[in-house]
Amino acid sequence: MKTFQIEDAKTRFFKSKEDYLQFKQAWKDFHNDGHVVEIREVDIAPWGSKEKIMVEMKYPQLHSGHYMLYNLLRGYEVTRGYAPLTNKGRLEARKNYSGDSDPWASCINWAGWIFRTSNSFKNNLIGVPEEKKTQWSYTHTLQALDELMKPFGDTLSTETIIELGELLEPWVREPHEEKKEEATV
């Protein structure tokens, strides 16, 4: 697996140290407080007790792509937080049509999601004429932008995500080391 890391991420994507610190604080605030809260009535003892209590249940709104985006913008490797599958049963279950199974498939899929999302922003949000702003592609892309930017508030711009996607594209297209062909003598 080739590595991908943006060494100068902090200075490339943020104008100042204060902007970077605001980005980290927005992430921290959302991560701590940005949960959907539901209050449910739950049995104390599920084996027939009549007693019930009210329980506050929190559901996270973040997914793996948000964590990958956060790590890339902080200058960490794309694989940070991911581990290759090693269980033979899980690898067998994840075989594709060619019979191959990639232990890093989850990591590659989320990196691809960031790349495809940034491409969608570039194609559907930048320089769109006013008459096309009512079309499904524009409104759907705005929803995707809101979903992606939720944990970061207004600390990131669409242009930042587009630039990150352009940097990530070569790795998404070829994430593994190229196999060297050995010459036969």
N, C-alpha and C positions, 0 to 999 in steps of 0.2 A: 504494500500500500504506500503510495507516494504521500508525502505530507504536504499540507497547504497551510500557510500561516502568513499573515500580513504583519511584517515586522514593524512598520511605521503606522499602524492602525490608529493609535492615539493622536498622532499629529496629522494624519491624512484626512480623517473623518471629523475631527473636532478642531475648531478654530483656536480654542484656548484650553488651558487646564480647567478653568471654571466650567466650560461647556462639557468637558469629559466628566467632571465630578457631578454635574447636574444629570447627565445621562445615567451614571451609576446610581445616583440617589432616586431617580424616577423608577429604575428597575427594582431597587430595593423596596421602595414604597409600594409599588404594585405587587411585588412578590409577597409582601407581608399582608397587604390589605385587599388585593384585587381578586377576591374569591366570591363566587356566588354562594350566598348563605341561604339554607333552607332549614326550617324548623319542622321536625317530624315527631310524631308520637311513636314511641318505641316500647315494646314489651321489656320489662326488667328481666324476666326469666322466660325465654321463648318456649318452655315446655308446659305451658298451660296457665301461667300466672295471670291474674286479672290486673295486676299492677302495671301501670304505664308511666313513663316519664317523657318530658319534652326534651329533645336533643337537638342541638344546633349542628348541622352538617355543612361542611365547606367543600366546595367543588372547585378545583383549580381551573383557570381559564388559559393556562399556558401549555404549550405542547413542545415537543422536542425541537422543532424548528426555531422557536423563540430562544431557547437556550443556546442553540448553535449560532444564531445571529448575534446574540449577546457576547459569546466567546470570541467570535471572529472580529467583532468591533473592538474588543479589548486586546486583540493581538495574540490570542491563543490559537493553537492548532485546531483544524476543523474536526479532528477526531476526539477532542477533549470531551469526556463524558460518555464516550461510546467504547464498547469493547467488542471484539469480534466474537461471533458465535463459535463455540467449540463443541457443543453437544451434538453428537452424530445424528440423533433423532431430529433435532430442530433443523440441522443443515439438510437432512434428507427431505424434510417437509417443505423446505424453501427452494427446492430445485426449480429451475425455469425450464422452458421447452427444450433447450439444448442439453439438459441433464446436469447443468452446472449449478452450484450453489455458492453464493458469495457471502463469506462471514461478515463482511462490512456493509451488507446491503442496506441496513437501516440508516447508517450514517450517510451513505451515498444518496439515498432517497431524499433525506431532509436537505442535503446540500442542493440537490436538484430542485427541490421545492423553492428554496431561496432564489436560485438562478431563474426558474420559470416565473416566479412572482416579480422579480426585478425586470425581466423581459416584458411582462405584461404591463408594468408601470410605464416602461419606455414606449411601448407601442400604443397604449390606450389613454395615457394621462398627459403626456408631454406634447404640446402643440396641437391639441385636438380642436377642430373648429366648433363653434358654438352649437351648430345644428346636430352634431354627433354626440353631444353631451347627454342626450336623452336615450341613446341606444343602450342595449343590454350590456355590451362589452365595457362601456364606460362606467355604468353604475355598478356592475359586478366587480370591476377593478377597484373602484372606490371602497367597496365593502372589504375587499381583500387588503387594501391599504389600512383601513381602520383596524382590521383583525391583527395585522402585523405590527402596527404601531402602538397597540393598546398598552403594553408594558413600558413603553419608552416615552409616552407623552409627546410633547412637542420638541423633544431633544434631537430627533432625527428628521431628516428631510427625504423626500422621494428621490432626490438626486444621489443621496448617500447610498440608498438601497440599490439604485441602478448601478452606481460605480462598484459596489461590492459584488453585485451579480456579474459584472463584466470581468472582475478579477477572479471570480470563482469558476467561471465558465470552462477554462481549460482543464481544471481539476475534475469538474463534474463529467466532462466528456471522456477523460482518460485518468481515472483515479488510481489505477494500479501500475506498478512498475512494468516497463516494457520488458518482455522476455527476450533475452539475447539469444540469437540463433547460433548454435555452435557449428563450426565448420567441420565437415567430415573429411578425413584425410584418406 
